[in-house]
């Protein structure tokens, strides 16, 4: 193991999180606790020592923060704020300004787990509290739990990227807490609730960071609480917690003086590998391992003969421990099959016992796995894929693909939603499968045809490469179909005549230009929305374009004509739309 905070250390931290997840299921709460240099205890120390800049005393800040972290962990266990805590995992990171913050994943017992989305409101709030009934909480929330403001209220906010908030604030209003299809919680934010002033700007519930009332009252600082019990993107959550701190590489050289007047920079060579090997060889425990220790214990202790190597720590450690076996790639051969056997063989006293099945000693670990039925019908690949979503070469790749293509595609869906302005991006299973194949082709020296898998079509490759095309075709068709049926039933006679005419022309394959005129309030926008929901629900591309920005905001995915068609602002006799050949925009119009 390398030093604390190093890449190998954090990767081990990540694997520990997956082991806890295997034992207890998904974590329920993700808590971020941020250091507050304005805490009374830190301020008292600075005043007592006649110092004004708290940031210059990093030692005091870190010491106080460590005390508060331990106090928070003990409080969560003793107070049972979210229920009886069965496990927790945390890491401490340092921001660029030097202030530490603490991330923790919290597991609670089954009886305290959230069963319905509406129950989340009991533990997590995203609204400004009542200043009369909860004055202390109101002060904490308005000073520590307000994001920004950003967006149109403050375009210079650090979170702004490409004119939008990277944290997707302000959040949309909602009269109840709901869980979307991906398992993300959208908390209740009442649009008619209280407001507060932040830097002279009126702030509503859309900018409130989710919090727990009891924790904020107790610690009077920024404590963000998110529910993640139904989130399927668990490995991304674990990687975020275990990503480690920001690192810099630098070299320190010592100036060696040759005489009294001149100095030169002479590099001192230190062979760290030779020094490390020397320390290992002279170590009294050199040559032993946990696996060999398990063999030796089973020779004299009969109490653990009913346990596998992975479950052995759960009985022989005072605190409840979870065993974890280091990951081995299937291409490592015998070492991989040894790892598989350690999950099944119990009470082994030697490697020969591991290779013994029904009193028959097998020549190697591969044949032992075969005798146990662990590698028939690609079971070893499916097991490896289930544990770590690995990459492998299978004897039956079509069956392996059909079994695990969805899990192999979760990174594509995650990245598409991360970089898309459409927060409700919905991609069909057909396109998602083809996107996984296209991504594999770009990052592999082999072709899917080498494994008897069909190649993705040219249309599917263009679909994932063209961001504009992806945005205009990734709608929730079922939701739009229901919306379309409801809106059609609300059309008046004139609107219905126009609607039927447009649908008839579309089914006939003709190209017709319609001009519809009406005064304000006669239902033109409602008609456009009905037609857009119809075309989007059947998988057609329909672009909503308006002459003004205000009018475009009234239409679903609306854009101004200048923005969508690259129309220049300053007109001249030679002005033209700036749509170039072989661009994403040209492919969209095509």
C-alpha positions in Angstrom: 0.0 0.0 0.0 1.3 3.5 -0.9 1.1 6.6 1.3 -2.2 8.0 2.6 -4.1 9.8 -0.2 -2.2 8.2 -3.0 -3.8 6.7 -6.1 -3.5 3.1 -4.9 -4.8 4.1 -1.5 -7.9 5.8 -3.0 -8.5 2.8 -5.3 -8.4 0.5 -2.3 -10.9 2.9 -0.7 -13.1 2.5 -3.8 -12.9 -1.3 -3.6 -13.8 -1.1 0.1 -17.0 0.9 -0.8 -18.0 -1.8 -3.3 -17.5 -4.5 -0.7 -19.7 -2.6 1.8 -22.3 -2.2 -1.0 -22.1 -6.0 -1.7 -22.9 -6.7 2.0 -25.5 -4.0 2.8 -26.8 -2.9 -0.6 -26.8 0.7 -2.0 -26.0 3.5 0.4 -29.0 5.7 1.3 -27.4 9.1 2.0 -24.5 11.1 0.6 -23.4 13.9 3.0 -21.0 16.7 2.4 -19.7 18.6 5.4 -17.7 21.8 4.6 -15.3 23.6 6.9 -16.5 27.0 8.2 -13.6 29.4 9.2 -16.1 31.7 10.8 -17.0 29.1 13.5 -17.0 30.7 17.0 -14.2 28.3 18.3 -11.9 29.3 15.5 -12.7 33.0 15.8 -12.1 32.9 19.6 -8.7 31.4 19.0 -7.8 34.0 16.4 -9.0 36.9 18.7 -7.1 35.5 21.7 -3.8 35.4 19.7 -4.5 38.8 18.0 -4.6 37.3 14.5 -7.0 38.4 11.8 -6.5 36.0 8.9 -7.8 32.5 9.8 -6.6 31.1 6.5 -3.0 31.6 7.7 -3.5 29.1 10.5 -4.2 25.9 8.5 -3.2 23.8 11.5 -6.0 25.3 13.6 -8.5 24.9 10.8 -7.6 21.3 10.2 -7.6 20.4 13.9 -11.0 22.0 14.6 -12.5 20.4 11.4 -11.2 17.0 12.4 -12.9 17.3 15.8 -16.2 18.3 14.1 -16.0 15.4 11.7 -15.6 12.9 14.6 -18.5 14.7 16.4 -20.7 14.5 13.2 -20.0 10.7 12.8 -20.8 10.1 16.5 -23.9 12.2 16.3 -25.2 10.3 13.2 -24.7 7.0 15.1 -26.1 8.1 18.5 -28.9 10.4 17.5 -30.0 8.1 14.6 -30.9 11.2 12.5 -31.6 9.0 9.5 -32.1 5.7 11.4 -29.8 3.1 12.8 -26.4 3.3 11.0 -25.1 0.0 9.8 -22.1 1.3 7.9 -20.4 4.5 6.8 -17.5 5.4 4.6 -15.9 8.8 4.4 -13.0 10.8 2.9 -11.7 14.3 3.5 -10.5 16.5 0.7 -9.0 19.9 0.5 -10.3 22.6 -1.8 -8.0 24.8 -3.8 -8.2 27.6 -1.2 -7.0 25.1 1.4 -10.3 24.5 3.3 -11.2 20.8 4.0 -14.5 19.2 3.3 -15.8 15.8 4.2 -17.8 13.3 2.0 -19.5 10.4 3.6 -21.8 7.6 2.4 -24.3 6.4 5.0 -26.0 3.0 5.2 -29.0 2.5 7.5 -30.8 -0.7 8.5 -33.6 -2.1 6.4 -36.4 -0.9 8.7 -35.2 2.7 8.3 -34.7 2.7 4.5 -36.9 5.0 2.4 -39.8 3.0 0.8 -41.6 5.9 -0.9 -40.3 9.1 -2.4 -42.6 11.2 -0.3 -40.9 10.0 2.9 -37.6 11.7 1.8 -39.1 15.0 2.9 -38.9 13.8 6.5 -35.1 13.8 6.3 -34.1 16.2 3.5 -35.4 19.7 2.8 -34.7 22.1 0.0 -36.8 25.1 1.1 -36.1 28.2 3.0 -37.3 27.7 6.6 -39.7 29.9 8.6 -37.7 32.8 10.1 -40.3 33.2 12.9 -40.7 29.6 14.1 -37.1 28.5 13.2 -34.9 31.5 13.5 -31.6 29.7 14.1 -32.2 27.3 11.2 -33.2 30.2 9.0 -29.9 32.0 9.7 -27.8 28.9 9.0 -29.6 28.1 5.7 -29.6 31.7 4.4 -25.9 32.1 5.2 -24.5 28.6 4.4 -26.9 26.6 2.2 -27.7 29.1 -0.6 -26.0 28.4 -4.0 -24.8 31.3 -6.0 -26.8 33.2 -7.0 -25.9 32.3 -10.5 -27.5 32.2 -14.0 -29.1 35.3 -15.2 -28.9 36.8 -11.7 -25.1 36.6 -11.7 -23.3 35.5 -14.9 -19.9 36.0 -13.3 -20.5 33.3 -10.7 -17.6 30.7 -10.5 -20.0 27.9 -11.3 -21.0 29.4 -14.6 -19.7 27.5 -17.7 -20.8 28.3 -21.2 -23.5 30.6 -19.9 -25.0 27.9 -17.7 -24.6 26.8 -14.1 -22.4 23.6 -14.0 -24.4 22.5 -10.9 -27.8 23.0 -12.8 -29.1 25.7 -10.5 -31.7 27.1 -10.1 -33.5 23.8 -9.6 -37.0 23.4 -11.0 -39.9 23.9 -8.6 -41.9 20.8 -7.4 -44.8 20.4 -5.0 -43.6 17.0 -3.9 -40.4 15.0 -3.8 -40.1 12.5 -6.7 -37.6 9.9 -8.0 -36.9 9.8 -11.7 -36.2 6.7 -13.8 -32.5 6.9 -13.2 -33.0 6.9 -9.4 -32.2 10.6 -8.8 -34.2 12.5 -6.2 -35.9 15.8 -7.1 -36.8 17.4 -3.8 -39.9 19.4 -3.0 -39.4 23.1 -3.8 -42.6 25.2 -3.3 -42.8 28.1 -5.7 -45.0 30.1 -3.4 -42.8 29.7 -0.3 -40.5 32.3 1.3 -37.7 34.3 -0.3 -34.5 35.8 1.0 -31.9 38.4 -0.1 -28.4 37.3 -1.1 -26.0 40.0 -2.1 -28.9 42.3 -2.7 -30.6 39.7 -5.0 -33.9 38.0 -4.1 -33.4 34.3 -3.8 -36.2 31.6 -3.9 -36.2 27.9 -3.2 -34.6 27.1 -6.5 -31.2 28.0 -5.1 -31.4 26.1 -1.8 -28.9 23.3 -1.4 -30.6 20.1 0.1 -30.1 19.8 3.8 -31.2 18.0 7.0 -32.8 20.3 9.6 -31.4 18.5 12.6 -27.8 18.5 11.3 -27.8 22.2 10.3 -29.3 23.1 13.7 -26.7 21.1 15.5 -23.5 22.1 13.6 -24.4 25.5 12.2 -22.5 25.1 8.9 -22.8 23.9 5.4 -24.0 20.2 5.4 -25.4 19.0 2.1 -27.5 15.9 2.3 -28.5 13.9 -0.9 -30.6 10.8 -1.1 -29.0 8.1 -3.3 -30.8 4.9 -2.1 -32.4 4.3 -5.5 -29.6 5.5 -7.7 -28.2 2.8 -10.0 -25.0 4.8 -10.8 -23.4 3.7 -7.6 -19.9 3.1 -9.0 -19.8 6.8 -10.1 -20.7 7.8 -6.6 -18.0 5.7 -5.1 -15.4 7.0 -7.6 -16.4 10.5 -6.7 -15.8 9.9 -3.0 -12.5 8.1 -3.8 -11.1 10.4 -6.4 -8.5 11.8 -4.1 -7.0 15.2 -3.7 -5.5 17.5 -6.3 -1.8 16.7 -6.8 1.2 18.5 -8.2 4.5 17.1 -9.3 7.7 19.0 -8.3 11.4 18.2 -7.9 13.6 19.3 -5.0 17.3 19.5 -5.6 20.0 20.3 -3.1 22.8 22.8 -3.9 26.2 21.2 -3.0 29.0 23.7 -2.3 32.3 22.8 -4.0 34.3 25.5 -2.4 33.7 28.7 -0.4 32.8 30.8 -3.5 31.0 28.6 -6.0 28.0 26.3 -5.8 26.6 23.8 -8.3 23.4 21.8 -8.5 24.5 18.2 -8.2 21.7 15.7 -8.4 21.7 13.1 -5.6 20.6 9.7 -6.9 18.4 7.7 -4.6 17.4 4.2 -5.6 14.0 3.9 -3.9 13.3 0.4 -5.3 16.6 -1.1 -4.0 15.9 0.5 -0.6 12.4 -0.9 -0.6 13.5 -4.4 -1.5 16.1 -4.3 1.2 13.5 -3.4 3.8 11.2 -6.1 2.6 13.8 -8.8 2.6 14.9 -8.0 6.1 11.3 -7.9 7.4 10.5 -10.8 9.7 7.1 -11.3 7.9 8.7 -11.5 4.5 7.2 -14.4 2.5 3.9 -14.6 4.4 0.5 -13.4 3.2 -3.1 -13.3 4.4 -3.9 -16.4 2.2 -1.1 -18.4 3.8 -2.2 -17.2 7.2 -5.7 -18.5 6.4 -4.3 -21.9 5.6 -2.3 -22.0 8.8 -5.2 -20.9 11.0 -7.4 -23.6 9.6 -4.8 -26.3 10.6 -5.3 -25.7 14.3 -8.6 -23.8 14.6 -11.6 -25.9 13.7 -14.1 -23.0 14.3 -13.5 -21.4 10.9 -13.7 -24.5 8.7 -17.2 -23.5 7.5 -16.0 -20.1 6.2 -14.6 -19.1 2.9 -11.5 -16.9 2.6 -13.7 -13.9 1.9 -16.0 -14.4 4.9 -13.3 -15.4 7.4 -12.8 -11.9 8.8 -16.5 -11.6 9.7 -16.0 -14.1 12.6 -12.4 -13.5 13.7 -12.5 -9.7 14.1 -14.1 -8.1 17.1 -15.8 -5.3 15.1 -18.0 -6.4 12.2 -15.6 -6.8 9.3 -16.3 -7.4 5.6 -13.8 -9.5 3.6 -12.6 -8.4 0.2 -10.5 -10.3 -2.3 -8.3 -8.2 -4.6 -9.6 -8.0 -8.2 -7.9 -10.2 -10.8 -8.5 -9.8 -14.5 -9.8 -13.0 -16.3 -6.8 -12.8 -18.7 -4.5 -13.6 -15.8 -5.4 -17.3 -16.1 -4.7 -19.5 -13.1 -4.6 -16.5 -10.7 -8.2 -15.6 -11.8 -9.4 -19.1 -11.3 -7.8 -19.2 -7.9 -9.8 -16.1 -6.9 -13.0 -17.7 -8.1 -12.3 -20.8 -6.0 -11.7 -18.7 -2.9 -15.3 -17.6 -3.0 -16.5 -21.2 -2.8 -14.0 -23.4 -1.1 -14.2 -23.6 2.7 -11.7 -24.5 5.4 -8.8 -25.0 3.1 -5.4 -25.7 4.7 -3.2 -25.6 1.6 -3.4 -25.0 -2.2 -4.0 -28.7 -2.7 -7.2 -28.4 -0.6 -8.3 -25.5 -2.9 -7.9 -27.8 -5.9 -9.7 -30.8 -4.2 -13.4 -31.4 -5.1 -15.2 -34.4 -3.6 -11.8 -36.0 -2.5 -10.4 -35.6 -6.0 -7.3 -33.5 -6.5 -7.3 -31.6 -9.8 -4.1 -30.6 -11.6 -4.8 -26.9 -11.8 -7.3 -24.2 -10.7 -9.0 -24.0 -14.1 -10.0 -27.7 -14.1 -11.2 -27.3 -10.5 -13.5 -24.5 -11.5 -14.7 -26.6 -14.4 -15.5 -29.5 -12.0 -17.5 -27.1 -9.8 -19.4 -25.8 -12.8 -18.1 -22.3 -12.5 -16.9 -21.8 -16.0 -19.4 -23.6 -18.1 -21.5 -21.5 -20.6 -19.2 -18.5 -20.0 -20.1 -18.3 -16.3 -16.6 -17.0 -15.4 -17.1 -14.1 -17.8 -20.6 -13.4 -16.5 -19.3 -13.5 -12.9 -16.5 -11.1 -13.7 -18.8 -8.8 -15.6 -21.3 -8.8 -12.8 -18.6 -7.9 -10.2 -16.8 -5.3 -12.1 -18.3 -4.7 -15.6 -15.1 -6.0 -17.1 -13.9 -6.3 -20.6 -13.2 -9.8 -21.9 -13.2 -12.2 -24.9 -16.0 -14.7 -24.6 -16.6 -18.0 -26.2 -20.2 -16.9 -26.8 -20.0 -13.1 -27.2 -23.6 -12.7 -28.5 -25.0 -14.3 -25.3 -22.7 -12.3 -23.2 -23.7 -9.1 -25.0 -27.4 -9.7 -24.7 -27.0 -10.4 -20.9 -24.9 -7.4 -20.0 -25.1 -4.7 -22.7 -27.2 -2.4 -20.5 -24.6 -2.3 -17.7 -21.8 -1.8 -20.2 -23.7 1.2 -21.6 -24.4 3.1 -18.4 -21.2 5.3 -18.9 -22.5 6.4 -22.3 -25.9 7.4 -20.9 -24.2 9.2 -17.9 -21.9 11.2 -20.1 -24.6 12.1 -22.6 -26.8 13.5 -19.9 -23.9 15.2 -18.2 -23.0 17.2 -21.4 -26.5 17.7 -22.8 -28.5 20.8 -22.0 -31.6 18.6 -22.1 -32.0 17.3 -18.5 -34.8 14.9 -19.7 -32.7 13.2 -22.3 -34.3 9.9 -23.2 -32.5 7.4 -25.5 -34.1 4.2 -26.7 -32.6 0.8 -26.0 -31.9 0.3 -29.7 -29.8 3.5 -30.0 -28.1 2.8 -26.7 -27.0 -0.7 -27.9 -25.6 0.7 -31.1 -23.9 3.5 -29.2 -22.1 1.0 -27.0 -20.8 -0.8 -30.2 -19.7 2.4 -31.8 -17.8 3.4 -28.6 -16.2 0.0 -28.5 -15.0 0.3 -32.1 -13.3 3.6 -31.4 -11.4 2.3 -28.4 -10.5 -1.2 -29.5 -8.1 -2.7 -32.0 -10.6 -5.5 -32.8 -13.8 -5.2 -34.7 -17.2 -6.4 -33.4 -17.3 -8.6 -36.5 -14.4 -10.6 -35.1 -16.9 -11.8 -32.4 -19.9 -12.4 -34.8 -21.6 -9.2 -33.6 -23.4 -7.0 -36.1 -21.8 -3.6 -36.9 -23.6 -0.4 -36.0 -25.3 1.2 -38.9 -24.0 4.5 -40.4 -27.1 6.2 -39.2 -26.4 5.1 -35.6 -22.8 6.3 -35.7 -23.9 9.8 -37.0 -26.6 9.8 -34.3 -24.1 9.6 -31.4 -21.5 11.9 -33.0 -24.0 14.7 -33.8 -25.0 16.4 -30.6 -27.7 18.4 -32.3 -29.3 15.3 -33.8 -29.1 13.6 -30.5 -30.9 16.4 -28.7 -33.8 16.5 -31.3 -34.4 12.7 -31.2 -33.9 11.8 -27.6 -37.4 12.5 -26.3 -39.6 10.4 -24.0 -42.0 9.1 -26.6 -44.4 7.5 -24.3 -44.7 10.7 -22.2 -45.2 12.8 -25.3 -47.7 10.4 -26.7 -49.8 10.8 -23.5 -49.4 14.6 -23.7 -50.4 14.6 -27.3 -53.6 12.7 -26.7 -54.6 15.0 -23.9 -53.9 18.2 -25.9 -55.7 17.0 -29.0 -58.8 16.5 -27.0 -58.6 20.1 -25.9 -58.3 21.7 -29.4 -61.2 23.8 -30.7 -62.7 23.3 -34.1 -60.4 25.7 -35.9 -57.3 24.3 -34.2 -58.4 20.8 -34.9 -58.9 21.5 -38.7 -55.3 22.9 -38.9 -54.0 19.9 -36.9 -55.7 17.4 -39.1 -54.5 19.1 -42.3 -50.9 19.1 -41.1 -51.0 15.4 -40.1 -52.7 14.5 -43.5 -50.0 16.3 -45.5 -47.3 14.6 -43.4 -48.8 11.2 -44.0 -49.0 11.9 -47.7 -45.3 12.7 -48.0 -45.9 16.2 -49.4 -44.0 19.4 -48.8 -46.4 22.2 -47.9 -45.9 25.7 -46.4 -48.6 26.7 -43.9 -49.2 30.3 -42.7 -51.4 30.6 -39.6 -52.5 34.0 -38.4 -54.3 34.9 -35.2 -54.5 37.5 -32.5 -52.8 37.1 -29.2 -54.5 34.6 -26.9 -56.2 32.6 -29.7 -54.2 29.4 -29.0 -51.4 29.5 -31.6 -48.8 28.4 -29.1 -51.0 25.6 -27.8 -51.5 24.4 -31.4 -47.7 24.5 -32.0 -47.1 22.5 -28.8 -49.7 19.9 -29.8 -48.1 19.4 -33.3 -44.6 19.2 -31.8 -45.7 16.6 -29.2 -47.2 14.6 -32.1 -44.1 14.6 -34.3 -41.7 14.0 -31.4 -43.8 11.1 -30.1 -43.5 9.2 -33.4 -39.7 9.8 -33.6 -39.7 12.6 -36.2 -37.5 15.7 -36.0 -39.5 18.9 -35.6 -37.6 22.1 -35.0 -39.4 24.9 -33.0 -38.1 28.2 -34.3 -39.4 31.7 -33.4 -38.4 35.2 -34.4 -37.9 36.5 -30.8 -36.3 35.0 -27.7 -39.5 35.5 -25.7 -41.6 33.6 -28.2 -39.1 30.8 -28.4 -39.3 30.2 -24.7 -43.0 29.4 -25.0 -42.2 26.4 -27.3 -40.7 23.0 -26.3 -37.0 23.1 -27.1 -37.6 26.4 -28.8 -34.8 28.4 -30.4 -34.6 31.8 -32.2 -34.3 31.8 -35.9 -30.9 33.5 -35.7 -29.6 30.9 -33.3 -31.0 27.8 -35.0 -30.2 28.8 -38.6 -27.1 30.9 -38.0 -28.7 34.0 -39.4 -26.4 37.0 -39.1 -27.5 39.9 -36.9 -26.3 42.6 -39.3 -28.0 42.3 -42.7 -26.6 43.3 -46.0 -27.3 42.5 -49.7 -24.9 39.6 -49.4 -26.1 38.1 -46.1 -26.8 34.4 -46.0 -27.3 31.7 -43.3 -24.0 30.5 -42.1 -24.7 26.8 -42.4 -21.7 25.0 -43.9 -21.6 21.6 -45.6 -20.8 18.4 -43.6 -21.5 20.1 -40.2 -23.7 18.9 -37.4 -26.3 21.6 -38.2 -26.4 20.7 -41.9 -26.9 17.0 -41.0 -29.8 18.1 -38.7 -31.6 20.0 -41.5 -30.9 17.2 -43.9 
